[in-house]
Structure formats: C-alpha cells, structure tokens
Amino acid sequence: MLPWVVRRTRLPLLSLRCVDCGSRSATTGEGRFRVNANGKLLDVWLLVRCVSCDRTSKLPVHERAAVRSLDPAELHGYRVNDPGLVASRLLDPLLARRNRFTLDWTGAWRLDIPSPWLDEGWPVQVGVVFDDPVPVRPDRLIARGLGLSRNEVLRRIKCGVPLRRPTSAGFTFTVMPEG
C-alpha cells in the first residue's frame, strides 16, 4: 500500500465577519493569546486580525476561569504564545462553534506522495492519512495526486468513502488499470 499524507502548510484562515469593514476573512497571523487576570480568575483570548482592514478581534478561549482549573503547562503556553497551542485551539470545533467561525483551508495544505510508483503492479492500493483535519473531497484529492480528471477518477477508483463528499478522516482507495 502506498502512503499519501495531507499536511498543513500554514494555519487556515477564519471565515469570520469583521465588524468594521464587513470582510469575511481573518487570520491568526503570528498566533497570539491575550491573558487577563482579575483576582483568581483568568480570561484567555485568541487574537485574530481582519485580512482586509487589519482590525484585531478577540475570540474567547476561557472566560472567568479559576487559575487552578487550568493546567500549568497550558497556562504557560498561553503566556508565551506557543504555536502548537494556537493551532490546537484554532482547530478545536467547540471554539469554532462557540465563536461562530469556520476554517478556510484554501491554500493551507499540501499532499505528500511517494516518488513515482509506476513500478507497482495493478491494481494499486493507496492509503491517505491526515495530519490535521483538512476537509477535502476525495475525488479532488485523488485527481490532484494522480494527475487525472475527476471523471476519470470516478471511473478508475474503487473507494469505501463517498468520493464527492468532503472528509478529513483517513481512507484507502484502489486505482484500477486503464481499460
């Protein structure tokens, strides 16, 4: 089985309406948190910036959380703007739902495939794994990886997942010979 890997190249943009200019695209930029203490309670926000007008907004991560309720390593990550923590919070579906944004993965991922595999016997089986939850349609991903048209993908590919429905979970498919 040949391994294909879908990898994130940068953090995705946020589809989030700007209150100043009405644009629907924001970025986390360098990835920064704002931590504010009020007595023994903390507020933690993820800072995002409008792509059009550069206005900064705050997405609440923790509101009025007791200091002791947070893991010390996580709290340190918020204070030092840990890039891994920024990515994990941005990719958290609960944070997205609570703050009413979706992720725009356009141009934020790449497909890593092994060097030429034409020496393999037919049919060829391929396993796709995702490093991050990048939603892609399998027919488009396979067409890009094999250099085929999407119609030819529908003809030559045997797969256990719907080819025209986005997925971010790993799957396998079989490439059948031409003919």
Secondary structure, DSSP 4 states (H G I P E B T S, - for coil): -EEEEEEESSPPEEE---TTT----EEEEEEEEEEEEETTEEEEEEEEEETTT--EEEEEEEEEEEGGGS-HHHHHHHHTT-HHHHHHHHT-HHHHHHHT-EEE-TTSEEEE--S--TTSPSSEEEEEEESS---B-HHHHHHHHHT--HHHHHHHEEESS-TTS-B-S-EEEEEPPP-
